Amino acid sequence: MTRYADLAERYGSPLYVYDLQRVATARRDLFAALPEEFDLFYAIKANPHPEVVRTLREGGADAGKACRAEISSTGELAVALEAGFRGEEILYTGPGKTGRELREAIALGVRMFSVESPGDMRHIGAAAVESGVEVEALLRINSVSASATTSIRMTGTPSQFGIDSETLADVLPELRSVPGTRIAGFHFFPLSNAKNEEALIGEFQNTIALAARLEQELDLPLRFLDIGGGFTLPYAVPGERPVYGKLRSELESTLDVHFPQWRSGAPRIACESGRYLVGDSGTLVAGVSNVKESRGRKFVILDAGINTFGGMSGLGRLLPVAVQLDAEEEASDTATLVGPLCTPGDILGREVALPPLAAGDVVSIPNAGAYGPTASLLMFLGRPAPTEVIVRGDELVSVSRIDHTRSYQVGSGPDVRQ
Ligand SMILES: *Cc1c(COP(=O)(O)O)cnc(C)c1O
């Protein structure tokens, strides 16, 4: 029996397998593709499994450089702290931070916040003043000059994210005057999932040039500049993590032009990544529950649907998911790949090329380490969360599952004593 089938038999399917060795390798590769002086934030939303997060935090002689953490909720903050991050290594982002969240984050040591609007700045400042501290504000910029093509574009258009770059001059006096805050620099995140290295480099070059122009025009010396991400990875299909061979030297020469002091930390530069760091560490293992035909079309029904792997399909982006049998069978069949849920929306892929499958088979979906369980409709239709297996190469490290339970603040549930 092969490894995945063996794990599925032992712990039940569907299950995810994450290999910490691959996480560590991705972290090392991405640091190597960036200038040595760079910080790298791991976006915890990509995969908040505690052991995965801990692997990205680890640094040192053998392990290489350690990531910092980018979070957007107090739940992610708890994960980051549990994995060993210190408050000052964390960047808190998001357009809707509440006073309660901000006070909790500050109490737990977070001191750097991305600012998405003047209102957001006032909330951050109020929480800081109440806590008796001053925090660093990175103004998130929604640039008008966004250019490269990408699958997920987050700036250049009206957006809940960031401050429109063309309005920055007008709102800056207000932003500067918020007690409890100090503007440390800018945060950009113009794209996710850049098409190729040229697009990625082009976007970074735009971002760096814009940051330098804003610094000059606004007379706002930057101490910190987060230029965002866009590092890509095949998602749920076979393929290798891209190698960014030119990125480092292109970034260095662009920064030399626009920020001549950047190598001595003026400003300190950072990037962000989620999927690139964790995507290829993960495999989703699912069982085939049934195969049926309907009006000439074949449906393969898995025990994993958008409740297990819904990060993208749940957002209306259907995936060309690739399903593999452990035995290298040819994909000679075509079918619609669906999950077990009672909704016609539970589709993992239409007209997917598949090996011949039958009920009882165990299949695997590669490159599924990012945007897995926690990006899925986990509780829909009351199925248990998938099991998550952590391995380090051949060694089994842990087997666990997210548990959903209801806790009552008022009442104690239906009274069945009668
Ligand atoms: C989601 C997110 C990321 C990670 O995106 P990937 O495409 O997974 O690298 C990084 N930064 C911010 C601000 C994000 O919202």
The ligand as an SDF file (V2000), in Angstrom:
LIG
                    3D

 15 15  0  0  0  0  0  0  0  0999 V2000
   -3.3070   37.1860    1.4300 C   0  0  0  0  0  0  0  0  0  0  0  0
   -2.2110   38.1320    1.6310 C   0  0  0  0  0  0  0  0  0  0  0  0
   -0.8860   37.7180    1.4250 C   0  0  0  0  0  0  0  0  0  0  0  0
   -0.5210   36.3530    0.9110 C   0  0  0  0  0  0  0  0  0  0  0  0
   -0.8670   36.1790   -0.4260 O   0  0  0  0  0  0  0  0  0  0  0  0
   -0.2460   34.9410   -1.2620 P   0  0  0  0  0  0  0  0  0  0  0  0
   -0.8270   35.1170   -2.6030 O   0  0  0  0  0  0  0  0  0  0  0  0
   -0.7070   33.7050   -0.5760 O   0  0  0  0  0  0  0  0  0  0  0  0
    1.2240   35.0770   -1.2100 O   0  0  0  0  0  0  0  0  0  0  0  0
    0.1080   38.6260    1.6840 C   0  0  0  0  0  0  0  0  0  0  0  0
   -0.1690   39.8790    2.1220 N   0  0  0  0  0  0  0  0  0  0  0  0
   -1.4330   40.3200    2.3140 C   0  0  0  0  0  0  0  0  0  0  0  0
   -1.6700   41.7030    2.7930 C   0  0  0  0  0  0  0  0  0  0  0  0
   -2.5040   39.4670    2.0770 C   0  0  0  0  0  0  0  0  0  0  0  0
   -3.7580   39.8820    2.2600 O   0  0  0  0  0  0  0  0  0  0  0  0
  1  2  1  0
  2  3  1  0
  2 14  2  0
  3  4  1  0
  3 10  2  0
  4  5  1  0
  5  6  1  0
  6  7  2  0
  6  8  1  0
  6  9  1  0
 10 11  1  0
 11 12  2  0
 12 13  1  0
 12 14  1  0
 14 15  1  0
M  END
$$$$
